[in-house]
Amino acid sequence: NSATTITADTSGYLPAVCTVNALIGSETSLNKVALLSGDVNGDLAIDIGDATTVGATFGQTGLNLKADINRDSIIDIFDIVLVATNFGKAGVQDWGCQ
């Protein structure tokens, strides 16, 4: 029996962690996780810095845009909404995996 910590993380989102106890060689199922969007600058806080980055790059198009949180190749109102929805949230989130 061993405790293992699993992290779900992707750019533009706050990461979430889960610690599970699993037997070596066994399978473990985890609950789905919904990461909180809006951490454009990767500082583990969804704040004015992120809102400023999205606002300053509003209207830009292309691939791999840092502020294109929903990854639709344009920085638009939908990206602003994603920052606004989670504004003020910070830190690594609890996955709630068990």
Secondary structure, DSSP 8 states (H G I E B T S, - for coil): -EEEEEEE--TEEE-EEEEEEE-TT----------EEEETT-SSB-SHHHHHHHHHTTT-BSSS-TT-TT-SSB--HHHHHHHHHTTT-BS-EE----
